[in-house]
C-alpha cells in the first residue's frame, strides 16, 4: 500500500536540491514531451509546490511520498516514462551497476505537472 505524504511539515529535510531531480537529457525530453510525470530517488529532492525548471518550462511538484520498489505498478512505471515495471527496472539497474533490486527498498517519489506550461 502506497503511503502518500504531501504535507511538507511531515517530511524529513531534503537531501538534495530540486535542480538535481531530473538531469539526464533523455529524462528531460520525456518530461517536455509529457511522457514523464514522476521520478523516484533515494533521497528527497523537492517540497510540494516547489518549481522545477526544465528546457525553458516550469513544472510544479504536486506530491512527494515514500514507496517501496515492491509496490511499483505498471502505471507507476508509465508515469516514469516506461512501458512497464520490468522496463523501468532494467533502465534503473543499467544506470546503477551492481545495485540490487530489493522489493523492500524505499524510495522517494516526486510527482509533478506543468506549471501552466509557460515558458521561462
C-alpha positions as protocol buffer text, in pm:
chain_id: "A"
residue {
  index: 1
  type: UNK
  ca { x: 0 y: 0 z: 0 }
}
residue {
  index: 2
  type: UNK
  ca { x: 143 y: 336 z: -104 }
}
residue {
  index: 3
  type: UNK
  ca { x: 184 y: 590 z: 168 }
}
residue {
  index: 4
  type: UNK
  ca { x: 132 y: 941 z: 37 }
}
residue {
  index: 5
  type: UNK
  ca { x: 270 y: 1225 z: 244 }
}
residue {
  index: 6
  type: UNK
  ca { x: 210 y: 1558 z: 84 }
}
residue {
  index: 7
  type: UNK
  ca { x: 236 y: 1787 z: 385 }
}
residue {
  index: 8
  type: UNK
  ca { x: 590 y: 1927 z: 376 }
}
residue {
  index: 9
  type: UNK
  ca { x: 578 y: 1970 z: 755 }
}
residue {
  index: 10
  type: UNK
  ca { x: 556 y: 1590 z: 789 }
}
residue {
  index: 11
  type: UNK
  ca { x: 855 y: 1522 z: 565 }
}
residue {
  index: 12
  type: UNK
  ca { x: 1219 y: 1497 z: 668 }
}
residue {
  index: 13
  type: UNK
  ca { x: 1464 y: 1759 z: 539 }
}
residue {
  index: 14
  type: UNK
  ca { x: 1554 y: 1744 z: 170 }
}
residue {
  index: 15
  type: UNK
  ca { x: 1873 y: 1555 z: 89 }
}
residue {
  index: 16
  type: UNK
  ca { x: 1936 y: 1742 z: -238 }
}
residue {
  index: 17
  type: UNK
  ca { x: 1805 y: 2038 z: -436 }
}
residue {
  index: 18
  type: UNK
  ca { x: 1529 y: 2033 z: -694 }
}
residue {
  index: 19
  type: UNK
  ca { x: 1771 y: 2126 z: -975 }
}
residue {
  index: 20
  type: UNK
  ca { x: 1924 y: 1777 z: -934 }
}
residue {
  index: 21
  type: UNK
  ca { x: 1587 y: 1596 z: -952 }
}
residue {
  index: 22
  type: UNK
  ca { x: 1593 y: 1533 z: -1328 }
}
residue {
  index: 23
  type: UNK
  ca { x: 1926 y: 1575 z: -1505 }
}
residue {
  index: 24
  type: UNK
  ca { x: 1952 y: 1305 z: -1775 }
}
residue {
  index: 25
  type: UNK
  ca { x: 1884 y: 1452 z: -2121 }
}
residue {
  index: 26
  type: UNK
  ca { x: 1659 y: 1156 z: -2215 }
}
residue {
  index: 27
  type: UNK
  ca { x: 1451 y: 1210 z: -1899 }
}
residue {
  index: 28
  type: UNK
  ca { x: 1427 y: 1584 z: -1963 }
}
residue {
  index: 29
  type: UNK
  ca { x: 1299 y: 1507 z: -2315 }
}
residue {
  index: 30
  type: UNK
  ca { x: 1037 y: 1271 z: -2169 }
}
residue {
  index: 31
  type: UNK
  ca { x: 919 y: 1539 z: -1926 }
}
residue {
  index: 32
  type: UNK
  ca { x: 896 y: 1802 z: -2201 }
}
residue {
  index: 33
  type: UNK
  ca { x: 701 y: 1556 z: -2420 }
}
residue {
  index: 34
  type: UNK
  ca { x: 458 y: 1483 z: -2136 }
}
residue {
  index: 35
  type: UNK
  ca { x: 574 y: 1119 z: -2111 }
}
residue {
  index: 36
  type: UNK
  ca { x: 729 y: 1150 z: -1764 }
}
residue {
  index: 37
  type: UNK
  ca { x: 535 y: 1298 z: -1471 }
}
residue {
  index: 38
  type: UNK
  ca { x: 718 y: 1134 z: -1179 }
}
residue {
  index: 39
  type: UNK
  ca { x: 1066 y: 1042 z: -1071 }
}
residue {
  index: 40
  type: UNK
  ca { x: 1199 y: 825 z: -790 }
}
residue {
  index: 41
  type: UNK
  ca { x: 1512 y: 897 z: -592 }
}
residue {
  index: 42
  type: UNK
  ca { x: 1687 y: 754 z: -288 }
}
residue {
  index: 43
  type: UNK
  ca { x: 1657 y: 1094 z: -123 }
}
residue {
  index: 44
  type: UNK
  ca { x: 1403 y: 1373 z: -109 }
}
residue {
  index: 45
  type: UNK
  ca { x: 1485 y: 1644 z: -364 }
}
residue {
  index: 46
  type: UNK
  ca { x: 1179 y: 1870 z: -355 }
}
residue {
  index: 47
  type: UNK
  ca { x: 893 y: 2004 z: -150 }
}
residue {
  index: 48
  type: UNK
  ca { x: 530 y: 2003 z: -262 }
}
residue {
  index: 49
  type: UNK
  ca { x: 469 y: 2327 z: -452 }
}
residue {
  index: 50
  type: UNK
  ca { x: 833 y: 2374 z: -547 }
}
residue {
  index: 51
  type: UNK
  ca { x: 904 y: 2471 z: -909 }
}
residue {
  index: 52
  type: UNK
  ca { x: 1142 y: 2276 z: -1133 }
}
residue {
  index: 53
  type: UNK
  ca { x: 1279 y: 2442 z: -1449 }
}
residue {
  index: 54
  type: UNK
  ca { x: 1348 y: 2216 z: -1747 }
}
residue {
  index: 55
  type: UNK
  ca { x: 1414 y: 2315 z: -2106 }
}
residue {
  index: 56
  type: UNK
  ca { x: 1270 y: 2662 z: -2057 }
}
residue {
  index: 57
  type: UNK
  ca { x: 949 y: 2537 z: -1892 }
}
residue {
  index: 58
  type: UNK
  ca { x: 831 y: 2526 z: -1533 }
}
residue {
  index: 59
  type: UNK
  ca { x: 691 y: 2219 z: -1358 }
}
residue {
  index: 60
  type: UNK
  ca { x: 536 y: 2218 z: -1012 }
}
residue {
  index: 61
  type: UNK
  ca { x: 589 y: 1932 z: -766 }
}
residue {
  index: 62
  type: UNK
  ca { x: 244 y: 1807 z: -666 }
}
residue {
  index: 63
  type: UNK
  ca { x: 321 y: 1506 z: -446 }
}
residue {
  index: 64
  type: UNK
  ca { x: 620 y: 1374 z: -251 }
}
residue {
  index: 65
  type: UNK
  ca { x: 596 y: 1038 z: -74 }
}
residue {
  index: 66
  type: UNK
  ca { x: 779 y: 715 z: 6 }
}
residue {
  index: 67
  type: UNK
  ca { x: 721 y: 391 z: -181 }
}
residue {
  index: 68
  type: UNK
  ca { x: 891 y: 52 z: -178 }
}
residue {
  index: 69
  type: UNK
  ca { x: 1019 y: -89 z: -506 }
}
residue {
  index: 70
  type: UNK
  ca { x: 793 y: -391 z: -449 }
}
residue {
  index: 71
  type: UNK
  ca { x: 488 y: -161 z: -459 }
}
residue {
  index: 72
  type: UNK
  ca { x: 571 y: -31 z: -808 }
}
residue {
  index: 73
  type: UNK
  ca { x: 295 y: -88 z: -1063 }
}
residue {
  index: 74
  type: UNK
  ca { x: 297 y: -62 z: -1441 }
}
residue {
  index: 75
  type: UNK
  ca { x: 104 y: 267 z: -1401 }
}
residue {
  index: 76
  type: UNK
  ca { x: 389 y: 397 z: -1179 }
}
residue {
  index: 77
  type: UNK
  ca { x: 645 y: 293 z: -1442 }
}
residue {
  index: 78
  type: UNK
  ca { x: 442 y: 470 z: -1711 }
}
residue {
  index: 79
  type: UNK
  ca { x: 449 y: 793 z: -1506 }
}
residue {
  index: 80
  type: UNK
  ca { x: 829 y: 745 z: -1510 }
}
residue {
  index: 81
  type: UNK
  ca { x: 819 y: 725 z: -1890 }
}
residue {
  index: 82
  type: UNK
  ca { x: 849 y: 346 z: -1928 }
}
residue {
  index: 83
  type: UNK
  ca { x: 604 y: 88 z: -2062 }
}
residue {
  index: 84
  type: UNK
  ca { x: 602 y: -129 z: -1750 }
}
residue {
  index: 85
  type: UNK
  ca { x: 784 y: -213 z: -1427 }
}
residue {
  index: 86
  type: UNK
  ca { x: 1025 y: -454 z: -1596 }
}
residue {
  index: 87
  type: UNK
  ca { x: 1138 y: -188 z: -1848 }
}
residue {
  index: 88
  type: UNK
  ca { x: 1180 y: 66 z: -1567 }
}
residue {
  index: 89
  type: UNK
  ca { x: 1374 y: -186 z: -1356 }
}
residue {
  index: 90
  type: UNK
  ca { x: 1612 y: -266 z: -1644 }
}
residue {
  index: 91
  type: UNK
  ca { x: 1675 y: 105 z: -1705 }
}
residue {
  index: 92
  type: UNK
  ca { x: 1745 y: 178 z: -1337 }
}
residue {
  index: 93
  type: UNK
  ca { x: 1976 y: -119 z: -1295 }
}
residue {
  index: 94
  type: UNK
  ca { x: 2168 y: -25 z: -1612 }
}
residue {
  index: 95
  type: UNK
  ca { x: 2226 y: 324 z: -1464 }
}
residue {
  index: 96
  type: UNK
  ca { x: 2340 y: 182 z: -1129 }
}
residue {
  index: 97
  type: UNK
  ca { x: 2564 y: -120 z: -1198 }
}
residue {
  index: 98
  type: UNK
  ca { x: 2577 y: -360 z: -906 }
}
residue {
  index: 99
  type: UNK
  ca { x: 2268 y: -215 z: -739 }
}
residue {
  index: 100
  type: UNK
  ca { x: 2030 y: -487 z: -627 }
}
residue {
  index: 101
  type: UNK
  ca { x: 1656 y: -451 z: -688 }
}
residue {
  index: 102
  type: UNK
  ca { x: 1517 y: -510 z: -341 }
}
residue {
  index: 103
  type: UNK
  ca { x: 1136 y: -510 z: -313 }
}
residue {
  index: 104
  type: UNK
  ca { x: 1154 y: -367 z: 41 }
}
residue {
  index: 105
  type: UNK
  ca { x: 1386 y: -80 z: -60 }
}
residue {
  index: 106
  type: UNK
  ca { x: 1216 y: 256 z: -2 }
}
residue {
  index: 107
  type: UNK
  ca { x: 1248 y: 542 z: -250 }
}
residue {
  index: 108
  type: UNK
  ca { x: 1111 y: 895 z: -261 }
}
residue {
  index: 109
  type: UNK
  ca { x: 851 y: 959 z: -531 }
}
residue {
  index: 110
  type: UNK
  ca { x: 825 y: 1311 z: -672 }
}
residue {
  index: 111
  type: UNK
  ca { x: 518 y: 1370 z: -892 }
}
residue {
  index: 112
  type: UNK
  ca { x: 499 y: 1689 z: -1097 }
}
residue {
  index: 113
  type: UNK
  ca { x: 297 y: 1864 z: -1367 }
}
residue {
  index: 114
  type: UNK
  ca { x: 343 y: 2161 z: -1598 }
}
residue {
  index: 115
  type: UNK
  ca { x: 305 y: 2491 z: -1413 }
}
residue {
  index: 116
  type: UNK
  ca { x: 58 y: 2643 z: -1661 }
}
residue {
  index: 117
  type: UNK
  ca { x: 314 y: 2516 z: -1919 }
}
residue {
  index: 118
  type: UNK
  ca { x: 453 y: 2864 z: -1955 }
}
residue {
  index: 119
  type: UNK
  ca { x: 793 y: 2933 z: -2098 }
}
residue {
  index: 120
  type: UNK
  ca { x: 1054 y: 3098 z: -1879 }
}
